[in-house]
């Protein structure tokens, strides 16, 4: 039987140390394909670098369009990389690779008002804490989880179960990391008074889309005004991201394309350079996040998902543990605004709940 962890399971012998090592190496390879940065262990593998590039491009396609184009789906299926999480947060955070360092965290200077998360186990809920001061230290914490393969699965040749368990394990680990970052952004938005939509007062227009476009403009103007004297060097032409739950992505797409006048070539209501970041991991599905990315919105990956293995004779299982280490913080909450997407009274066109 052919698989994606082992090419030919019929020739696999669990008692063979070389085969055991091969299985763990294959699992590590699958883990590394999900990373933002090319893992040093595989950086000299042309096959890995090619696969990694195709997978990252596919994830980026979903982030900006809310859907996987056919070629992206083909790439993800080819490498068995379909996930139950998204990586749009990596466009918002300034993510740094600390895997080759000996640092226990990183510093953010000139923190005006910010937020970071505390240590959480895989499957646990994010705990948040406030930050302020001239400098804040963001530590890297370790997050771990276990995967036990009962040896009866190999004895009975239930190899699909082995592979399904492995992919579920990888998905859960990276899903937790993604969720922690989205929860951090949403926690910031929870502290804000979100901008409410107003009736644009037009009769021959897509009123909801216009009201949404006007609110996006307002949010960006508010951010630019708040950060103009902070030395960020940003201008009205800088790219802003609209963090968008899936149910609102069509509405955002229309708002960013709606014209002021009903003729081709008319200017658009949207005045700024705006790119959607679509996510299926947001708790509040009636709210948009308008974000000036990176700058003081920081994240660091200290250790990618790393696999460790040993045989547990008491459970007749191969106990496999996976560990991640990372940290993140929003060092300046002025980089984030939010919009309540509830339609004004009497304005049609809002997405259904």
Helices and strands as residue ranges (DSSP letters): G 9-11, H 17-33, G 40-42, H 46-65, H 70-78, H 89-92, E 94-97, E 105-117, E 128-139, E 141-150, H 151-155, H 159-190, E 195-196, H 207-227, E 239-245, G 246-248, H 249-257, E 273-279, E 287-292, E 297-312, E 317-330, G 333-335, E 336-340
